[in-house]
């Protein structure tokens, strides 16, 4: 009898855990999805002149070359500190979308590098140094230059005639509305944005292993926030 009661209790505990996990998963998948076309995430289109950019407060060093136009397309707006490291605000003043670039600057005996990806024409971004170097207002920041640069080979697109993209925090849903099967990989690229400014140089992506006609799937997107992310473009192989 004791063994029966013991086994019954163990069964109930295991069943409860499984049930709770199932409910949690179901609730996660039933979160309200929003069409990305209905999400208004402004992107800065005006030159930034003030020293306060949302939560980021620029601290002008003595010799920063702020206002310098680098490589004809990139302008240094300000330089300061974010999360304890040197960070800069840059703007793509050209009419060209940049896929990847690496900006460097001399500071005392060090060379700081600022990697960036997906820099749309006219957009503004906050970039962090690739190493944990603290900002020093007395330091001289000079000799800014672009060490690497890659253009998009074709115009970036969300392909709204092919994909319906819905999203919520940490989740992206993609539906194939093209009427044809897509057998190759599908990638959805997105970036973090705050107060109309891309808040980091990183571009994130999620991968889908093909979609049949009218098929829909959901994928985890750890860094996606419905109120603070922007889907930039989609690529796919037929």
C-alpha positions in Angstrom: 0.0 0.0 0.0 2.8 2.4 0.9 4.6 1.6 -2.4 1.3 2.3 -4.3 0.9 5.6 -2.6 4.5 6.5 -3.2 4.3 5.6 -6.9 1.0 7.6 -7.2 2.5 10.7 -5.7 5.5 10.4 -8.0 3.2 10.0 -11.0 1.2 13.1 -10.0 4.3 15.2 -9.6 5.7 14.2 -13.0 2.3 14.7 -14.7 1.9 18.2 -13.1 5.4 19.2 -14.3 4.7 18.0 -17.9 1.3 19.7 -17.9 2.8 23.0 -16.7 5.6 22.8 -19.3 3.0 22.1 -22.0 0.9 25.1 -20.9 3.9 27.3 -20.9 4.9 26.3 -24.4 1.3 26.7 -25.6 1.1 30.2 -24.0 4.4 31.2 -25.6 3.2 30.2 -29.0 -0.1 31.9 -28.6 1.4 35.3 -27.8 -0.2 38.1 -29.9 1.7 38.5 -33.1 1.8 41.8 -35.0 2.4 42.4 -38.7 5.7 44.2 -39.1 3.9 46.6 -41.5 1.8 47.8 -38.6 4.8 48.5 -36.3 5.9 52.1 -36.5 9.6 52.3 -35.6 10.9 55.8 -36.6 14.4 56.1 -38.1 16.2 59.4 -37.7 16.3 61.4 -41.0 17.5 64.7 -39.6 21.0 65.8 -38.7 21.7 65.4 -35.0 23.0 68.5 -33.4 22.1 68.2 -29.7 24.2 66.4 -27.2 21.4 64.3 -25.8 20.4 61.3 -27.9 17.8 59.3 -25.9 19.5 57.5 -23.1 22.9 58.2 -24.6 24.7 61.4 -23.5 27.7 62.3 -25.6 30.7 63.6 -23.7 32.9 65.6 -26.1 36.6 64.8 -25.7 39.2 67.5 -26.3 40.2 66.3 -29.7 37.6 64.0 -31.2 37.3 65.3 -34.8 33.5 65.2 -34.3 31.8 66.3 -37.4 34.4 64.7 -39.6 33.1 63.0 -42.8 34.9 59.7 -43.2 35.1 57.9 -46.6 32.6 60.3 -48.1 29.5 58.5 -46.7 30.0 58.3 -42.9 29.9 61.3 -40.5 31.0 61.3 -36.9 28.2 62.9 -34.9 29.5 62.5 -31.4 31.7 60.3 -29.1 31.2 59.3 -25.5 30.5 56.2 -23.5 27.9 53.5 -23.4 28.0 50.6 -20.9 31.5 51.5 -19.8 33.1 51.5 -23.2 33.9 54.1 -25.9 31.0 54.5 -28.2 30.2 56.8 -31.1 27.2 58.1 -33.0 27.6 57.9 -36.7 25.4 58.7 -39.7 25.3 57.4 -43.2 25.0 60.7 -45.1 25.0 58.9 -48.5 22.2 57.4 -50.6 23.8 54.0 -50.5 23.0 51.1 -48.1 26.2 49.6 -46.6 26.2 45.9 -45.8 29.3 45.9 -43.6 32.0 48.4 -42.5 34.8 48.6 -39.9 35.6 52.0 -38.6 38.9 52.6 -36.6 40.3 55.5 -34.7 43.6 56.2 -32.9 43.5 56.9 -29.2 46.8 57.4 -27.4 48.7 54.1 -28.0 45.6 52.2 -29.0 43.5 51.7 -32.1 39.8 51.3 -31.4 37.6 49.6 -33.9 33.9 49.9 -34.4 32.3 47.1 -36.5 28.9 47.8 -38.1 26.5 45.9 -40.3 23.4 47.0 -42.3 23.7 50.8 -42.3 20.8 52.1 -44.5 21.2 55.4 -46.3 20.3 58.3 -44.1 20.3 56.2 -40.9 22.0 57.0 -37.6 23.6 54.4 -35.3 25.4 54.1 -32.0 28.4 51.9 -32.2 30.5 50.4 -29.4 34.2 49.7 -29.4 35.1 46.1 -30.0 37.2 46.1 -26.8 36.3 47.2 -23.3 38.2 50.5 -23.3 36.8 53.2 -21.1 36.1 56.7 -22.4 38.6 59.4 -21.5 37.5 63.0 -22.1 41.2 64.1 -22.0 42.3 61.7 -24.7 42.7 62.6 -28.4 40.7 60.7 -30.9 42.1 61.2 -34.3 42.8 59.5 -37.7 39.3 58.1 -38.2 39.2 55.7 -41.2 37.2 53.0 -42.8 39.3 49.8 -42.9 36.6 47.5 -44.5 33.5 48.3 -46.5 31.0 46.1 -48.4 28.0 47.3 -50.3 24.8 45.4 -50.8 24.9 43.8 -54.3 21.2 44.3 -54.7 18.5 46.5 -53.2 17.4 45.1 -49.8 13.8 44.0 -49.5 11.2 42.4 -47.2 9.5 40.8 -50.3 6.0 41.5 -49.1 4.6 39.8 -52.1 6.3 36.5 -51.0 6.3 36.6 -47.2 3.9 37.7 -44.5 6.0 38.5 -41.4 4.5 38.7 -38.0 6.3 39.2 -34.7 6.3 39.8 -31.0 8.9 39.8 -28.3 11.5 37.0 -29.1 9.4 35.4 -31.8 9.1 35.9 -35.5 6.5 34.2 -37.7 6.9 33.9 -41.5 4.2 32.7 -44.0 4.9 31.9 -47.6 2.2 33.7 -49.6 3.9 33.4 -53.0 1.8 30.5 -54.2 5.0 28.4 -54.8 7.2 26.2 -52.6 10.4 27.7 -51.4 12.9 24.9 -50.8 16.0 26.9 -49.9 16.9 28.7 -46.6 15.1 31.8 -45.7 16.8 34.4 -43.5 15.1 37.3 -41.7 17.5 40.1 -40.6 16.7 42.6 -37.9 18.4 45.3 -35.8 17.7 46.9 -32.4 16.5 50.5 -32.5 15.7 53.1 -29.9 14.4 56.7 -30.3 14.8 56.5 -34.0 18.5 55.4 -33.8 20.0 52.0 -34.3 21.3 51.2 -30.8 24.1 49.0 -31.9 26.1 47.9 -35.0 25.0 44.3 -34.9 22.4 42.8 -37.3 20.7 39.7 -36.0 19.0 37.0 -38.2 16.8 34.0 -37.9 16.8 31.0 -40.3 14.0 29.0 -41.8 14.6 25.8 -43.7 12.2 26.4 -46.6 8.5 26.9 -46.6 5.8 25.2 -48.7 3.1 27.3 -50.4 0.8 28.9 -47.9 2.9 27.4 -45.0 3.6 29.3 -41.9 6.3 28.8 -39.2 7.5 30.5 -36.0 11.1 30.8 -35.0 12.7 32.0 -31.8 14.4 35.5 -32.1 16.1 36.1 -28.8 17.0 39.7 -29.4 13.8 40.8 -31.1 11.5 43.3 -29.3 8.3 44.4 -30.9 8.8 47.9 -29.6 12.5 48.1 -30.1 13.5 46.1 -33.2 13.2 46.7 -36.9 13.1 44.0 -39.6 15.6 45.1 -42.2 15.4 42.7 -45.0 14.9 39.1 -46.1 16.9 36.7 -48.2 15.9 33.4 -49.6 17.0 30.7 -52.1 14.3 29.1 -54.3 
